[in-house]
Amino acid sequence: MEAADFNFLLATDSYKITHYKQYPPGVSKVYSYFECRRKKGSPFNEVVFFGLQYLLKKYLTGPVVTEEKIQEAKLFYQMHFRQAVFDEEGWRKILEKHDGRLPIRIKAVPEGRIVPRGNVLFTVENTDPSFYWLTNYIETMLVQMWYPITVATISREFKKILAKHLKATTGSLEGLDFRLHDFGYRGVSSQESAALGGAAHLVNFCSTDTVAGVLMAQRYYGCPMAGFSIPAAEHSTIISWGRNREKDAFERLLDQFSSGPVAVVSDSYNIFNACKHIWGDKLKERVMERSEDSCLVIRPDSGDPAETLIEVMRILEECFGCSLNSMGFKVLPSYLRIIQGDGIDLRSVNQILEKLSDKGWSAENVVFGCGSALLQKLNRDTLSCAFKCSYVETNGKGMDVYKQPVTDPSKRSKRGRLSLRRNSAGFLETVESGAGKPEEDLLVTVFENGCLMQNYTLEEIRKNARLQDDEPTPISHNQEPLNQRIINGVH
Amino acid sequence: FHRLSRRLHQCLQLRGSYLVTHYKQYPPNTSKVYSYFECRERRTDPTKTRKVKYDQTVFYGLQYILHKYLKGKVVTPEKIQEAKEVYKEHFQDDVFNTKGWNYILEKYNGHLPIEIKAVPEGSVIPRGNVLFTVESTDPECYWLTNWVETILVQSWYPITVATNSREQKKILAKYLLETSGNLEKLEYKLHDFGYRGVSSQETAGIGASAHLVNFKGTDTVAGIGVIKKYYGTKDPVPGFSVPAAEHSTITAWGKDHEKDAFEHIIKQFPNVPVSIVSDSYDIYNACEKIWGEDLRGLIETRSADAPLVVRPDSGNPLDTVLKVLEILGKKFPPKENSKGFKVLPPYIRVIQGDGVDINTLQEIVEGMKQHRWSIENISFGSGGALLQKLTRDLLNCSFKCSYVVTNGLGVNVFKDPVADPNKRSKKGRLSLHRTQSGDFVTLEEGKGDLEEYGEDLLHTVFRNGKIVKTYTFDDVRDNAKLKDSELEELLH
């Protein structure tokens, strides 16, 4: 339950305050659903369903209506609309009849499930005829589901690309879960978004610097430690030594973090010089003394991502040599790796790995960091997320309803009561008009009359969301150091 | 206690993991780390013309962060212990600076020994200038300056929303002035529709408040709460809305009863503006037949203070707006205003709230002008583009260390990556000044001490856990308002 000062009655679009007066007289049920509409030309055909449990636990379960909140809302809306429109009596009835708990039922696909675009993901309906207006009152909050769904989906798309290249150049998927590190904390719009987005990334990966996401996964999805990190430099800890003491700064890092991996940003002045003359010469021996478990991870952070990486690897090969793996691709010595965390998005990560493999380099040499492309550079249109009313009951009669704007067929909505089933060919499909068989319905009641009805753990979610040919990689917390896995995934 | 402990817990987790390890990385005997924040200039390729330049930014939102996350007692022994345990698992190693945090707890009762100086909120400042600086005030806590980087850099968001919102205000002001001769109702011409399209409740509050720096129309209620709690206004509320339909309140009547839906709703709200989404099935039919014929009588009796506002919500924005205006113009003949542009009768207006961003906004108002329609006829709603479709890269918001004191000596520091001159950072202690001609200039390397350029526009807002200067939302709006010089420039 959210802190006492969160007022649920104020957590909606203003205009929704006025909707109870707009439905047809005699309406007793409003039934709505959420989907990621299909859109021609979109690169994303399937989505990861994630994040609803957070919203339910934080904002919707328990008594969310109190007399104080009703009064606060009443006063506020009077001033905001410059007239009295607020449905004070309606909310008081929830308080009296249902103890302040929402008479709503939400059915949803299990979290972590992969669902093709254009399918129902969850449905919402009022369970008490007096509160037909409540279904769409909570639309605003529920549509924010677009965010964890989209982050989890994009993150998984990254995973597909990384898996492809890893498999092709090493023959296995070892360490895949640590290949994309979340760098997005500072580039998101708020702490809450950081937590939600950070957790969504952890559905697919285990490496993150967005600590808020780790805590979110702990509190709302029962995972004690969903993500890991390694000591790393930032520009201030290098440049604070002064321009001509970059070597001293680097050496300090090697000293301070000698027993595990350490990432050192190396482009403060000249990345190529740093690789060739400092790492590759002045500190070469110090680098070579490190082990696979305590490798140096060099971080470029400017210039064209692919070109810079290739040049850096060429220089490092020159200075440290390399070997060939079982697939015939070049690998740097095990004490040396690279993390590219600048300018990374789905397109560039694929391009970079293509270029690397063209030059004979294995994907195991590089780990990626991603910030805004993972957590901020997305919006509700990325997967066309929408919430629409599809069925109402008026004067005891049910009616399938929909919108179908003449100038945009893609905005057409589904009709009637919906269910999600697996058809005979094994594909997921939505059945409209109440024609679905209850025993085939994959939607599960997750919320009813103020109570949480399901409790998914991150472990289950990760299992549901894994890549098709993936063997579940054991992510337990009491095995030997995970550090080595973070970098090159070799046990 | 529960609320307090949540806040305390948050502070220790408010940074990117790697920052936890930085106290070990600075040069030995470092006693101060001084950093600053700017919206870097971007020296772009002159062959690439960016549609919108964003030469200036609105500084807003720091006060929210200071109040919510940084002020007062931010640590307790329990929270230090918990953080230590979390980071031990997270790094699979004991890297957390327990000693450093215990020092802060004991010596400062958990208050943060840092000083933040900032430009006044609402100030409109050209790109490439220092906006705020952060420095540690205790030699033992040099590492604290960049510990707070992650949370402070999130100010990119309110800055960017407020800036992008203000640039749209300039576009609307220009065309409103050109097509009507005045700026009446400018502040209601861009309505915030973004609540559902942001990434979280917290973002909604911050972003919506940033839009309200420039406008007064919003449906994102959360923004008003943020303003009330963290800024304050002399008026009871800083933002307003009107009754409006959504698709469900139309489609729930059934496809053959769209007219009944329209009639019912318009009658429910006789004395205030009411916006009715009209594209559920066929926007053009709705405008021509239902509004234009069947319900015409009901509309014509409405007052100028309570117009029907027709809302299209699909199709190409410009084409749809022009066609809707054309159809309505046939049914409700417009008059010509003093500038020679057409205005629909005062009881009917249009709101376009689909696909509106700064670029389409420009296209639509330009298109309307070309077709001789005054901007008085229309208002806009914007959701995703207003509050979500923005990143830290839009204004190149960046936090960098520029000065350290090591072994008692001050050193100007900077980064200057060979492959990207845009990423070069400023050096030394910084200050912001106005030149004789009224331009802004950032002085580096402590040159502001020389007093050649007069006073430093950066004021201390936070010191050692206390907020020492606050701005009301009225101050913010005042600082950010469009200047006459800007309006003149827009018209020429």
Interface residues (C-beta under 8 A of the other chain):
Chain A: A3 A4 D5 F6 N7 L10 A11 T12 D13 S14 Y15 K16 T18 H19 K21 Q22 Y23 P24 V27 V30 S32 Y59 F76 M79 H80 F81 R82 Q83 V85 N136 E139 T140 M141 V143 Q144 W146 Y147 F183 Y185 R186 G187 V188 S189 S190 Q191 E192 S193 L196 G197 T208 D209 T210 V211 A212 V214 L215 P224 M225 G227 F228 S229 I230 P231 A232 A233 E234 H235 S236 T237 I238 I239 S240 W241 G242 R243 R245 D248 A249 R252 L253 Q256 F257 S259 G260 A263 D267 S268 Y269 N270 I271 F272 N273 D301 S302 G303 D304 T308 G371 S372 Q376 K377 N379 R380 D381 F387 K388 C389 V392 T394 M399 V401 Y402 K403 Q404 P405 V406 T407 D408 K411 S413 H477 P481 L482 N483
Chain B: H2 R3 R6 Q10 Q13 L14 R15 G16 S17 Y18 L19 T21 H22 K24 Q25 Y26 P27 T30 V33 S35 Y69 V86 E89 H90 F91 Q92 D93 V95 N146 E149 T150 I151 V153 Q154 W156 Y157 F193 Y195 R196 G197 V198 S199 S200 Q201 E202 T203 I206 G207 T218 D219 T220 V221 A222 I224 G225 P236 V237 G239 F240 S241 V242 P243 A244 A245 E246 H247 S248 T249 I250 T251 A252 W253 G254 K255 H257 D260 A261 H264 I265 Q268 F269 N271 V272 S275 D279 S280 Y281 D282 I283 Y284 N285 D313 S314 G315 N316 T320 G383 G384 Q388 K389 T391 R392 D393 F399 K400 C401 V404 T406 V411 V413 F414 K415 D416 P417 V418 A419 D420 K423 S425
